[in-house]
Amino acid sequence: FFSRLLNIAMQTRSGPFTLGEPEWKKCEEFAAMVQTHLPLTDKNKIDDEDMLFRFLISNAWNFDRSAKLLQEYAEWRQEWDVDNIEKHPFHPELPVRGVYTGYQGVCKEGYPILWDRFLTKGITWYLSCLDTTELMKWHIYTTERGRELYRHLGTDRATIVIDCGDLDCKFFWSHLSATSFIRELVAVDQARFPEHMYKVLLINCSWGFNFLWRWLKMFLKDSVVKDVHVFTAANSLQGLAQFMDASVIPRDFGGQGPDLKRIPVEQK
């Protein structure tokens, strides 16, 4: 089975999950089931076995469901030309108009950290000036940069921090296109990037954000919800300290690290 003799010694875990002989046996059986789709065309994959484990774990080891999503994943990557997404001519204002997005530092578990800060003015500009397909490609691009980064670091997940200080349910209820797009993002992340995140830390959340979070949870798998932590402005830094040192938290997020370097439109 491919490079099993090498990988069984190397890959004994997938994120927090332990992989032993029973899991490898299931993976071998699943690989035989989906062999027509292997090897996967995915330049940021760790290897095919790792991807098989991700789909199996994400779908509670359901072979039929995992096979369907794996096939869709292979077709989706070709349709969207994901391996060349960094060559897409993104709008030059994308990284600077109302959103901070960048990878900086690693959490205590050694996973790279994606920092996001969304501002309502920026979201309004995006949705009024850019096609949602363009926004989705930008999201895929930033996710692929994370996959590339943790592969080079020898890890297999990313920790995601989202500053929600400027967001509340009132904004989304009055901007239904934003609400619809968020649902689309959630669907893509769960189907196309299974087991990509280690933790999602929502910080500076207002009282009104709780209503938005209750709505959003309806579209998330239970396995995802348990890895999302919500912190108010009063306890955000204490919450982040559970997962990372203050020295890696960017200064503009209240920490002791350097200011966040945003992901540029063209990344070397």
BELSUL-V640648 format. One record per helix or strand. SS is the DSSP state (A for helix, B for strand). FROM is the first residue (numbers start at 0). TO is the last residue. If there is no record, write none. Layout:
# BELSUL-V640648
ss: [SS,SS]
from: [FROM,FROM]
to: [TO,TO]
This chain:
# BELSUL-V640648
ss: [A,B,B,A,A,A,A,A,B,B,A,A,B,A,A,B,A,A,B,A,A,B,A,B]
from: [3,12,16,20,34,47,62,81,98,111,119,131,157,168,175,196,208,221,227,235,245,249,250,256]
to: [9,13,17,32,36,57,78,86,105,117,128,151,162,172,191,204,216,224,231,240,247,249,252,256]
